[in-house]
Amino acid sequence: MDPATPLSLRRARSVRPSRQARREAFWFHVLISPWIIGFLIFMLYPIVGSAYFSFTRYDVIHPPHWVGLANYAYLFTRDQLFWKSLRVTFTYVAVAVPLHLAVALALALLLNVRIIGMRALRTIYYLPTIMPQVATAMLWLFLFAPTYGVIDWALSAAFGIHGPDWLGSAHWVLPAFILMSLWGVGGPMVLFLAALQGVPNELYEAAQLDGASAWRQFRHVTVPMISPLILFNLIVGLIAASQIFATAFVMTQGGPDYASYFYNLALYNNAFVYFKMGLASAQAWILLAIVMMLTLLIFKFSARWVFYGSER
């Protein structure tokens, strides 16, 4: 290299990628391109398209017609089923998500022992999580049946109680869906179980030396140590519960008297029954905004109760 060449240029030439590095970069982009293309076509394009259609009147058959904020104004001011679906969905979320977390944590505590057959028990509790939602809905249709259902039979045999018509009563259909949500606690249960096994035993030993009871150990040692995972499961549970659809679609179609008319069921009807794609797109973005705001609120207040190991 000519000594007269500027030092910066010589350094740039010295760090130029080798042929091997360029070959690896080329094959990296070739191998990742199917995912990038799939993301652009099946994720980004629908998201952008939905945002555009939410400001249009679009029925699939005719070209979309720009209407501005008319869809949003209609939903907030004139569509009573929109408010009904919001109320039903977030009533379900407010009850089902905390109950889901509490049961998952309780099961994780019970399964966090070393006895013969414990691995099989953990697997059994997790299996319902991987069942298809339609199969789960069909199973619970039989369990909630008023004449031959197992739940009403158990209430009658054990307590002498004549069980309600779970899915046929406007008062009991939402509690039925909340009860059914406990079928899927296996996912957060496994995560809680992993977190419990990661809590250092030294902390429990120190608490025992201080005379802490089992409840105080759970409250002041276990809960703070697994609080980041509680936050994670809370947010994931909120997102999942706000999108409940398949079970309601199979079991009740939103009835009786719209008592199980969940938000995504209303969105589906507007999109694929009435072909109001613009209105359905607006509903989707409203749900996204609501879930994002709730998530941000949870994050804002999480600093009061979530403990991270690096904190001093």
C-alpha positions in Angstrom: 0.0 0.0 0.0 1.3 3.5 -0.9 2.6 5.3 2.2 0.9 8.4 0.9 -2.5 6.9 1.2 -4.5 8.6 4.0 -4.6 6.6 7.2 -8.4 6.5 7.3 -8.6 5.0 3.8 -5.9 2.4 4.7 -8.0 1.4 7.8 -11.1 1.1 5.7 -9.4 -1.2 3.3 -8.0 -3.3 6.1 -11.5 -3.9 7.6 -13.1 -4.8 4.2 -15.0 -8.1 4.6 -13.2 -11.1 3.3 -14.7 -13.4 0.6 -15.8 -15.9 3.3 -17.6 -13.2 5.2 -19.4 -11.9 2.1 -20.4 -15.5 1.2 -21.8 -16.0 4.7 -23.7 -12.7 4.5 -25.1 -13.7 1.1 -26.3 -17.1 2.3 -27.7 -15.5 5.5 -29.9 -13.3 3.4 -30.9 -16.1 1.0 -31.9 -18.4 3.9 -33.8 -15.7 5.8 -35.6 -14.4 2.7 -38.5 -16.9 3.0 -39.3 -15.6 6.5 -38.9 -11.9 5.4 -41.2 -12.5 2.3 -43.7 -14.3 4.5 -43.7 -11.5 7.1 -44.2 -8.9 4.4 -47.0 -10.7 2.7 -48.9 -12.4 5.5 -48.2 -10.0 8.4 -47.1 -6.4 7.4 -49.4 -6.1 4.4 -52.5 -7.2 6.2 -51.7 -4.9 9.1 -51.3 -1.9 6.8 -54.3 -3.0 4.8 -56.5 -3.2 7.9 -55.4 0.2 9.0 -56.4 1.6 5.6 -59.7 -0.3 5.4 -60.7 1.0 8.9 -61.2 4.4 7.2 -63.3 3.0 4.3 -66.6 1.4 3.6 -65.6 -1.9 2.1 -67.7 -5.0 1.4 -65.1 -7.1 -0.5 -67.2 -7.0 -3.7 -67.0 -3.3 -4.4 -63.9 -1.1 -4.2 -63.3 0.5 -0.8 -64.8 4.0 -0.4 -63.0 6.4 1.9 -65.2 7.6 4.8 -62.6 8.9 7.2 -63.5 8.4 10.9 -67.1 7.3 10.1 -66.6 3.7 11.1 -65.1 4.7 14.5 -67.9 7.2 15.1 -70.5 4.6 14.3 -69.0 2.1 16.7 -68.8 4.6 19.6 -72.1 6.3 19.1 -74.6 4.1 17.3 -73.6 0.4 17.6 -75.0 -1.0 20.8 -73.6 -4.4 20.2 -70.1 -2.9 20.1 -70.5 -1.7 23.7 -72.2 -5.0 24.7 -69.3 -7.0 23.3 -66.7 -4.8 25.1 -68.6 -5.2 28.4 -68.8 -8.9 28.1 -65.2 -9.4 27.0 -63.6 -7.2 29.7 -65.9 -8.6 32.4 -64.5 -12.0 31.4 -60.9 -10.6 31.3 -61.3 -9.0 34.8 -62.4 -12.3 36.4 -60.7 -15.0 34.3 -57.2 -13.6 34.1 -56.6 -13.2 37.9 -58.3 -16.5 38.6 -56.2 -18.2 35.9 -53.0 -16.9 37.4 -54.0 -17.9 40.9 -54.9 -21.4 39.9 -51.8 -21.8 37.8 -49.6 -20.7 40.7 -51.4 -22.9 43.2 -50.9 -25.9 40.9 -47.2 -25.0 40.4 -46.7 -24.9 44.2 -48.4 -28.3 44.6 -46.4 -29.8 41.8 -43.1 -28.4 43.0 -42.2 -31.4 45.1 -40.1 -34.5 44.4 -42.3 -37.6 44.7 -42.7 -40.7 42.5 -44.9 -40.0 39.5 -44.6 -36.2 39.7 -43.4 -35.9 36.1 -46.5 -37.8 34.9 -48.8 -35.5 37.0 -47.2 -32.4 35.5 -47.7 -33.8 32.0 -51.3 -34.6 32.7 -52.0 -31.0 33.9 -50.3 -29.6 30.9 -51.9 -31.7 28.2 -55.2 -29.7 28.0 -53.2 -26.7 26.9 -52.2 -28.3 23.6 -55.7 -29.5 22.7 -57.4 -27.7 19.7 -59.9 -25.1 20.8 -62.7 -26.6 18.8 -62.2 -30.0 20.4 -62.1 -28.3 23.8 -65.4 -26.5 23.0 -67.1 -29.8 22.0 -65.9 -31.4 25.2 -67.2 -28.7 27.4 -70.5 -28.7 25.5 -71.0 -32.2 26.9 -69.8 -31.2 30.4 -72.2 -28.3 30.6 -75.2 -30.1 29.2 -78.2 -29.6 31.5 -79.6 -33.1 31.4 -76.6 -35.5 31.0 -73.7 -33.1 31.7 -71.0 -34.3 34.2 -70.9 -30.9 36.0 -74.6 -30.8 36.9 -74.6 -34.6 37.7 -71.7 -34.0 40.1 -73.4 -31.1 41.8 -76.5 -33.2 42.2 -74.7 -36.2 43.5 -72.3 -34.5 45.9 -74.4 -31.5 47.2 -78.0 -32.2 46.1 -77.9 -29.1 44.0 -79.9 -28.9 40.8 -77.3 -27.3 38.4 -78.3 -24.4 36.1 -78.6 -24.5 32.4 -75.0 -23.1 32.0 -75.0 -22.3 28.3 -78.7 -21.6 28.0 -78.9 -19.0 30.8 -77.9 -15.3 30.3 -76.8 -15.3 34.0 -74.6 -18.4 33.9 -73.1 -18.5 30.5 -70.2 -16.1 31.3 -69.4 -17.9 34.6 -69.3 -21.1 32.5 -66.7 -19.6 30.1 -64.7 -18.4 33.1 -64.8 -21.9 34.6 -63.8 -23.4 31.3 -60.8 -21.0 31.1 -59.2 -22.9 33.9 -58.8 -25.9 31.5 -55.8 -24.1 30.0 -53.8 -23.2 33.1 -51.1 -25.7 32.1 -49.0 -23.1 30.1 -48.6 -20.5 32.9 -48.3 -23.4 35.4 -45.2 -24.8 33.7 -43.6 -21.3 33.7 -44.4 -20.8 37.4 -43.0 -24.2 38.1 -39.7 -23.3 36.4 -39.6 -20.0 38.3 -40.2 -21.7 41.6 -37.4 -24.1 41.1 -35.1 -21.2 40.4 -35.7 -19.5 43.8 -32.5 -20.0 45.9 -33.0 -22.3 48.9 -30.8 -20.0 51.0 -33.6 -17.5 51.1 -36.0 -20.0 52.5 -33.4 -21.1 55.1 -32.8 -17.6 56.2 -36.5 -16.9 56.5 -36.9 -20.1 58.6 -34.1 -19.0 60.9 -36.0 -15.7 61.4 -39.1 -17.7 62.4 -41.1 -17.0 59.3 -44.2 -19.1 58.8 -44.9 -20.9 55.5 -47.3 -18.1 54.5 -44.8 -15.4 55.2 -42.1 -17.3 53.2 -44.5 -17.5 50.3 -45.5 -13.8 50.6 -42.0 -12.3 51.3 -39.7 -14.7 49.4 -41.6 -16.7 46.8 -43.8 -14.0 45.4 -41.1 -11.3 45.0 -38.7 -13.8 43.4 -41.2 -14.9 40.8 -42.9 -11.5 40.3 -41.3 -10.9 36.9 -43.0 -14.1 35.7 -46.3 -13.1 37.3 -46.1 -9.8 35.3 -45.3 -11.8 32.1 -48.2 -14.3 32.6 -50.5 -11.4 33.5 -49.8 -9.6 30.2 -50.0 -12.7 28.1 -53.2 -13.7 29.8 -54.7 -10.3 29.2 -53.9 -10.5 25.5 -55.2 -14.0 25.1 -58.4 -13.5 27.1 -59.3 -10.3 25.2 -59.2 -12.4 22.0 -61.5 -15.2 23.0 -63.4 -16.4 19.9 -63.3 -20.1 18.9 -65.0 -21.5 22.0 -67.8 -18.9 22.0 -68.3 -19.4 18.2 -68.7 -23.1 18.6 -70.7 -23.3 21.9 -73.1 -20.3 22.0 -72.7 -18.1 18.9 -72.9 -15.1 21.4 -76.1 -16.2 23.1 -78.3 -16.3 25.0 -79.4 -12.7 24.7 -75.8 -11.7 23.7 -74.6 -12.7 27.2 -71.5 -14.3 25.6 -71.2 -12.0 22.7 -67.4 -11.5 22.9 -65.6 -8.8 21.1 -63.9 -11.0 18.5 -67.2 -12.7 17.8 -68.7 -9.3 17.0 -65.7 -8.5 14.8 -66.1 -11.8 13.0 -69.8 -11.2 12.3 -69.2 -7.7 10.9 -66.4 -9.0 8.7 -67.6 -12.4 7.4 -71.3 -12.5 8.0 -72.3 -8.9 7.1 -69.2 -8.2 5.0 -68.5 -4.9 6.7 -64.8 -5.2 6.4 -64.1 -1.5 7.1 -66.1 -1.6 10.3 -64.4 -4.9 11.4 -61.0 -3.3 10.7 -61.9 -0.4 12.9 -62.9 -2.8 15.6 -59.6 -4.6 15.4 -57.6 -1.4 15.8 -59.8 -0.3 18.8 -59.1 -3.6 20.5 -55.4 -3.2 19.8 -55.5 0.3 21.3 -57.4 -0.9 24.4 -55.0 -3.8 25.0 -52.0 -1.6 24.5 -53.3 1.0 27.0 -54.0 -1.7 29.6 -50.6 -3.2 29.0 -48.9 0.2 29.5 -50.8 0.7 32.7 -49.7 -2.6 34.0 -46.1 -1.8 33.2 -46.4 1.6 34.8 -47.7 0.2 38.1 -45.5 -3.0 38.0 -42.5 -1.1 39.5 -44.4 -1.2 42.8 -44.6 -5.0 43.1 -42.2 -6.5 40.5 -38.8 -7.3 42.0 -35.8 -7.8 39.7 -32.7 -9.5 41.1 -30.4 -6.7 39.9 -32.2 -4.1 42.0 -30.5 -2.7 45.1 
